[in-house]
Every structure is written in C-alpha cells, then in structure tokens.
Amino acid sequence: MADQATDSGQQLQTVVIGAGQAGLSAAYQLARRGLVPERDFVVLDANDGPGGAWRHRWPSLTFDAAHGLHDLPGLPLGVPDPHEPSSAVVRRYYGAYEQQFELPVHRPVRVTSIDDDGALLRVRSDTGGEWLARTVISGTGTWDKPYWPHYPGQETFRGRQLHTRDFWSADEFRGQRVLVVGGGTSALQFLLQLDAAGAGTLWSTRRAPDFTATPFDKEWGVDVERRVNERTRAGLPTLSVVAATGLPLTETYQHGIEAGILVSRGKLERITEHGVEFADGSMENVDVILWATGFRPSLDHLVPLRLREPGGGILMAEDGVSVVKEPRLFLVGYGASASTVGATRAGRAAAVAATRRLAAEAQPQPVP
C-alpha cells in the first residue's frame, strides 16, 4: 500500500480512481507506456485492501457461481478452486497483481470530487488529500450505488429489508419467508440458496424473467457491448446487466424452474405492514424483502464537472472511454465495460487515450 500523504498536492500526469479490474488494467498499461508509478501516476482506492467490489461479496458466492473473471493483462488468473469463495480468489489475485507490477495503490482513499482547475483536474478525497492531474481515469464501478426502487407502503413494512450488498449468508433466514425482488442472476442465486437453507421463498419481477439459451460466447459479447455502447454514445443512462444479456438457462436454473423456486409471481403493486400485494391482486405475508435490484454507476465525484446529458447519462466518444464534455477524463467500468472482460479492454483503451493526449500536449506549439 502506498503512503497516501506523499503525493497529496503533487502534480501528476494521471490519477487512476479505483483498483478494480478496470483500474488495475489501466495502471498496468500506463506503466507499459512509460509513465512511472508514484512520479507520473497513482491509483486511489476506497477499499481497505485489494479485490475491488469482489472483496465485499458474500462467502457462499463461490468462484464457479460467479459471473466469471477475465485475466488482467500480464498475469493469468490460472484455475482457482471452483468451490472457494470468489471474494477470496479475487482478493488474492488482485493483491498479487499489485505486488508483481509494483502498482501504487493508495488506500483507503475515497475520491469525493473532481474539479476543473484550469489546465489541470483537481482530485479531492475524504482523507483531505488532493492531487492535481493532467488526465484522470475513473473506474469507480457500481457497488457504492445500490438501487432501491420504491413501492407504495414500503415504509410501513415491519419486517426486514436488505439489498444485495447487505446479503451475507442464507442461513440467517432459515425458517423465514423471504421475498426476493429483481430479475438478475443475483436474484436467482439468492432464491436457490435461501431454499436450500430452509427459507420459504417468493420471487417478484417487473416483467417475465428473460431466460435465454443463447450461448454466452464471443459473438454474443460483441453484440451486448454494441447495444450498451449505443446508449452511452447517445448520452443515455446505462441499463442493468440483465437488460442487455438476459438470464442464462443453465441446468441448475432449469432445475430451479421445474422445482417451482425460480418462478416469478410478477410485479409488486404495494407493500403492507406484514407482506406484499402483487399486480394480479394476490397477497402474501413475508418476513423479509431482499432487494436484488442492481446498482447504478457510482459517479457522484464527477458532479462538479457537470457532465450529465438531458437524458441522464454521460455522453461517451466512439472509443467507449473518452468523455465528450471533458476530454481529460476517461471512464472505465462504465457502460459496456462494466463486465470483467469489458473492464480489462477499457483499462487499456483509457491508458492509450490518456497517454496520447499527454504526448500531444507535450508537443511544441507552433508560433503564431
């Protein structure tokens, strides 16, 4: 871990925000292109240790059940024990990566704002530290922005409500009736784990679950990225992962459907003191509501730059990482690069774009 105080106020070529997949990929590529760690660039990360958002995942999310992890450049992940918690696998992998390539990760440092400071961008943190940089690569992900939808009567519910990021173990819900709300893969995993742990389960989705037998191969991935990029290049907000990918109809999920566990009751109409009413008029008592309703991009630190378009998103350039309204800023882990494979590619693209900009600025300007 780097000493966060040494660079406070220092002028840098680049500040990388976030040490997840995209941030580490960007840092590696910056170093490969001649930028010297600590002198030319630093990485600021809000977590206490390596692993990014993965370090917060529940222990029962084993590596074989996770969405998969793409190799970081220069260091293959290898073949982890599929039954090991994904949080442990990724912590170890990211930690080894930081050490092997001597990447300057300053933590815990949470970036609170980025301001236009003339020729430079001023990066401020919750530690009181400030960094001035000619370019910034921001890879803050989504984990800090859980999305909680609102339904009539929600504040009257006397049971427990929690979000995906608060979930730790299905065992604590044994003997309770749990409603899982959300149409993504996390909801499916929760339902199966809760049922296996002895909880009674109900599932609510706004629309019919989008199961697909389409193979999640390279061609499929390219099509998903294309559709997501169409939105970011139009300045529209990003969609949920499942909206772009659908739900893989695996053998495990097929068995869950046949067993009646992965069968949605449909949309919620309202929430009562002791349960819920569905859109079809049926009512059920529940002890717990688990909101597996996803996350939104964590971009509050960018508010001072006033980047939002009328549609609510941030307008991105053709490369998928350059921000049109602020050419010194590059977003990774946003839009199509929110997946691990997309994040690795975005890290490289951002490093290439940032170093090209730095090189262009360093060229002598013609005398008028």
C-alpha positions in Angstrom: 0.0 0.0 0.0 1.4 3.4 -0.9 1.6 6.2 1.6 -1.4 8.4 0.7 0.2 11.6 2.2 3.3 11.7 0.0 1.5 12.7 -3.2 -1.1 15.0 -1.7 -1.0 18.2 -3.8 1.5 16.7 -6.2 1.1 17.4 -9.9 0.7 14.1 -11.8 0.2 13.0 -15.4 -2.7 10.7 -14.4 -4.7 9.8 -11.4 -6.5 6.4 -11.6 -9.6 6.1 -9.4 -10.4 2.6 -8.3 -8.3 -0.6 -8.1 -10.8 -3.0 -9.5 -10.4 -4.8 -12.8 -10.6 -1.7 -15.0 -8.4 0.5 -12.7 -5.6 -2.1 -12.4 -5.7 -2.8 -16.1 -5.3 0.9 -16.8 -2.5 1.3 -14.3 -0.6 -1.6 -15.9 -1.0 -0.1 -19.3 0.1 3.3 -18.2 3.3 1.8 -16.8 3.9 -0.1 -20.1 3.6 3.2 -21.9 6.4 4.8 -20.0 4.6 6.5 -17.0 6.5 5.9 -13.8 4.4 4.9 -10.7 4.4 7.5 -7.9 6.1 10.1 -10.1 3.7 10.2 -13.0 0.6 8.4 -11.8 -1.1 7.0 -8.7 -4.1 4.8 -8.1 -6.6 5.8 -5.4 -8.9 3.1 -4.0 -11.6 3.3 -1.4 -11.3 -0.2 -0.1 -9.1 -1.4 2.8 -7.4 -3.9 0.7 -7.2 -5.5 -2.8 -10.2 -7.0 -4.6 -12.4 -4.1 -5.6 -16.1 -4.8 -5.1 -15.4 -8.5 -5.1 -14.0 -8.3 -1.6 -17.5 -7.5 -0.3 -19.3 -10.5 -1.9 -21.0 -13.0 0.3 -19.0 -16.1 1.2 -21.5 -18.5 -0.5 -20.8 -16.9 -3.8 -18.2 -19.4 -4.9 -16.0 -18.9 -7.9 -18.0 -21.4 -10.1 -21.2 -19.5 -9.3 -19.8 -16.0 -10.1 -20.2 -14.3 -13.4 -16.6 -15.2 -14.2 -13.4 -13.2 -14.1 -11.3 -12.2 -17.0 -7.5 -12.2 -16.8 -5.7 -9.0 -16.0 -3.0 -8.2 -18.6 0.3 -9.8 -17.9 -0.7 -12.2 -15.2 -3.1 -15.1 -15.9 -5.5 -16.0 -13.1 -5.0 -19.7 -13.5 -7.6 -22.2 -12.4 -8.9 -21.5 -8.9 -10.7 -24.0 -6.8 -14.3 -23.6 -8.1 -15.7 -24.0 -4.5 -13.6 -21.3 -3.0 -15.4 -18.0 -2.3 -15.0 -15.6 -5.2 -14.1 -12.8 -2.8 -11.1 -14.8 -1.6 -10.0 -15.7 -5.1 -10.1 -12.1 -6.3 -8.5 -10.6 -3.3 -5.6 -12.9 -3.7 -5.3 -12.3 -7.4 -5.6 -8.5 -7.3 -3.2 -8.4 -4.4 -0.6 -10.5 -6.2 -1.1 -8.3 -9.3 -0.4 -5.1 -7.4 2.7 -6.5 -5.9 4.1 -8.1 -9.1 3.8 -4.9 -11.1 4.5 -2.5 -8.2 1.4 -0.5 -8.8 1.0 2.5 -6.5 -2.4 1.8 -4.9 -3.2 4.4 -2.1 -5.9 3.1 0.2 -8.3 3.6 1.8 -8.8 6.8 -0.1 -12.3 7.7 -1.4 -12.4 10.4 -4.0 -15.1 12.9 -3.2 -14.9 15.3 -6.1 -13.1 16.2 -9.3 -12.9 19.9 -10.2 -11.7 21.8 -13.2 -8.6 23.7 -12.1 -7.7 25.4 -15.3 -5.1 23.3 -17.2 -5.4 20.5 -14.6 -8.1 18.5 -12.8 -8.1 18.7 -9.0 -8.9 15.4 -7.3 -10.1 15.6 -3.7 -10.5 12.8 -1.2 -12.1 12.0 2.1 -8.7 11.9 3.7 -8.1 15.6 3.0 -5.6 14.8 0.3 -5.6 16.5 -3.1 -4.0 15.5 -6.4 -3.6 17.7 -9.5 -3.5 15.7 -12.7 -3.5 16.4 -16.5 -5.7 13.4 -17.0 -8.0 11.2 -14.8 -9.1 7.6 -15.4 -12.2 6.9 -13.3 -13.1 3.3 -12.5 -15.4 3.6 -9.5 -17.8 0.8 -10.6 -21.3 0.5 -9.1 -21.0 -1.2 -5.7 -21.4 2.0 -3.8 -24.7 2.9 -5.5 -27.3 0.2 -4.7 -30.6 0.8 -6.4 -33.7 0.7 -4.1 -37.0 1.0 -6.0 -39.9 2.5 -4.2 -43.4 1.0 -3.9 -46.5 2.3 -2.0 -46.4 1.3 1.6 -42.8 0.4 1.7 -42.1 2.5 4.8 -44.8 0.7 6.7 -43.3 -2.8 6.4 -42.5 -4.2 9.8 -40.1 -6.9 8.6 -36.5 -6.7 7.5 -35.5 -5.1 4.2 -32.0 -5.5 2.7 -30.2 -5.1 -0.6 -27.8 -7.4 -2.4 -24.8 -5.6 -1.0 -26.1 -6.3 2.6 -26.6 -10.1 2.0 -24.0 -12.3 3.7 -25.5 -15.8 4.4 -28.7 -17.6 3.5 -28.5 -19.5 6.8 -29.7 -16.4 8.8 -33.1 -16.6 7.1 -33.8 -20.3 7.9 -37.5 -20.7 8.8 -38.4 -17.2 7.5 -40.5 -16.3 4.5 -38.3 -14.2 2.1 -39.4 -12.2 -1.0 -36.6 -11.7 -3.5 -37.3 -8.8 -5.8 -35.3 -8.4 -9.0 -34.7 -10.1 -12.4 -31.0 -10.7 -12.5 -28.7 -13.6 -11.8 -28.1 -12.5 -8.2 -31.9 -12.9 -7.6 -31.7 -16.5 -9.0 -28.7 -17.3 -6.8 -30.4 -15.9 -3.7 -33.6 -17.9 -4.3 -31.7 -21.2 -4.7 -29.5 -20.6 -1.6 -32.4 -19.5 0.5 -34.5 -22.5 -0.4 -31.6 -24.8 0.3 -31.1 -23.1 3.7 -34.7 -23.8 4.7 -36.3 -20.4 4.0 -39.6 -20.1 2.2 -39.2 -18.0 -0.9 -41.2 -15.9 -3.3 -39.9 -14.1 -6.4 -41.1 -10.8 -7.9 -40.0 -9.4 -11.2 -41.4 -6.4 -13.1 -41.7 -8.5 -16.3 -41.3 -12.1 -17.2 -37.8 -13.5 -16.5 -35.7 -13.2 -19.6 -34.2 -16.7 -19.7 -32.2 -17.5 -22.9 -30.4 -20.5 -24.2 -28.2 -18.3 -26.4 -24.6 -19.3 -25.7 -22.6 -16.6 -23.9 -19.7 -16.7 -26.4 -17.6 -14.0 -28.1 -20.2 -13.2 -30.7 -22.8 -12.7 -28.0 -20.5 -10.5 -26.0 -19.7 -8.3 -29.0 -23.5 -7.8 -29.6 -24.1 -6.9 -26.0 -21.3 -4.3 -26.0 -22.6 -2.8 -29.2 -26.1 -2.4 -27.7 -24.8 -0.9 -24.5 -22.4 1.4 -26.3 -25.3 2.8 -28.4 -26.8 4.1 -25.3 -23.6 5.7 -23.8 -22.8 7.3 -27.1 -26.3 8.9 -27.1 -25.8 10.2 -23.5 -28.5 7.8 -22.1 -28.2 6.1 -18.7 -26.8 2.6 -18.7 -29.2 -0.3 -18.4 -29.0 -3.2 -15.9 -26.8 -6.1 -16.8 -29.7 -8.5 -17.3 -31.4 -6.0 -19.6 -28.5 -6.4 -22.0 -27.7 -10.1 -21.5 -30.8 -12.0 -20.4 -30.6 -14.9 -18.0 -28.5 -17.9 -19.0 -30.7 -21.0 -18.9 -28.2 -23.3 -17.2 -29.0 -26.8 -16.0 -29.1 -25.5 -12.4 -31.6 -22.8 -13.2 -33.7 -25.2 -15.3 -34.0 -27.5 -12.2 -35.0 -24.4 -10.1 -37.7 -23.6 -12.6 -39.0 -27.2 -12.6 -39.0 -27.2 -8.8 -41.1 -24.0 -8.7 -38.4 -22.0 -7.0 -37.4 -19.8 -10.0 -41.0 -18.9 -10.9 -41.9 -15.2 -10.7 -45.1 -14.0 -9.1 -44.9 -10.9 -11.3 -44.8 -7.3 -10.4 -45.4 -5.8 -7.0 -48.4 -3.5 -6.5 -47.8 -2.3 -3.0 -46.2 -3.3 0.3 -48.1 -3.8 3.5 -47.1 -4.0 7.2 -46.7 -7.7 7.1 -46.3 -8.5 3.4 -47.0 -7.6 -0.2 -49.7 -7.3 -2.8 -48.8 -8.4 -6.4 -50.2 -6.8 -9.5 -52.6 -9.7 -10.0 -54.3 -8.8 -6.7 -52.9 -11.8 -4.7 -51.4 -11.0 -1.3 -48.7 -12.8 0.7 -47.2 -12.4 4.2 -43.4 -12.2 4.3 -40.8 -11.7 7.0 -38.1 -10.3 4.7 -37.8 -8.4 1.5 -34.4 -8.9 -0.3 -34.0 -6.2 -3.0 -31.8 -7.8 -5.7 -32.5 -4.8 -7.8 -29.0 -3.9 -9.0 -26.7 -0.9 -8.9 -26.2 2.3 -10.7 -22.8 3.8 -11.8 -21.0 5.4 -8.8 -20.3 8.9 -10.3 -21.1 11.4 -7.6 -17.5 12.6 -7.5 -18.0 13.8 -11.1 -20.9 16.2 -10.2 -18.7 19.4 -10.2 -17.8 18.8 -13.8 -21.5 18.9 -14.9 -21.2 16.1 -17.4 -24.8 14.8 -17.4 -26.8 15.0 -20.6 -30.6 15.8 -20.6 -31.2 12.0 -20.9 -29.4 11.4 -17.6 -26.3 9.7 -18.9 -22.8 10.8 -19.8 -22.0 11.2 -23.5 -19.1 9.0 -24.4 -16.9 9.1 -27.5 -16.6 6.3 -30.1 -13.7 4.6 -28.1 -16.1 4.0 -25.2 -13.9 5.5 -22.6 -13.4 9.2 -23.5 -15.9 11.7 -22.1 -17.0 14.2 -24.8 -17.6 17.1 -22.4 -14.3 16.6 -20.6 -11.5 15.3 -22.8 -9.1 15.0 -19.8 -11.4 12.4 -18.2 -11.8 8.7 -19.1 -14.5 6.4 -17.7 -13.8 2.7 -17.3 -16.2 0.1 -15.8 -19.0 2.3 -17.2 -21.5 1.1 -19.8 -20.2 -1.8 -21.8 -17.0 -2.0 -19.8 -18.9 -2.9 -16.6 -18.2 -6.6 -17.2 -14.8 -8.0 -16.3 -13.7 -8.7 -19.9 -15.0 -5.2 -20.9 -13.2 -3.6 -17.9 -9.9 -5.1 -19.0 -10.2 -3.8 -22.5 -11.5 -0.4 -21.3 -8.5 -0.1 -19.0 -6.2 -0.5 -22.0 -8.2 1.9 -24.1 -8.2 4.6 -21.4 -4.5 4.3 -20.9 -3.9 4.5 -24.7 -6.2 7.6 -24.9 -4.7 9.3 -21.9 -1.1 8.8 -23.0 -1.9 10.0 -26.5 -3.4 13.2 -25.0 -0.4 13.7 -22.8 2.0 13.2 -25.7 0.1 15.7 -27.8 0.1 18.3 -25.1 3.9 17.9 -24.7 4.5 18.7 -28.4 5.8 22.2 -29.0 3.1 24.5 -30.2 3.6 26.5 -33.4 4.5 30.2 -33.0 1.7 32.3 -34.4 
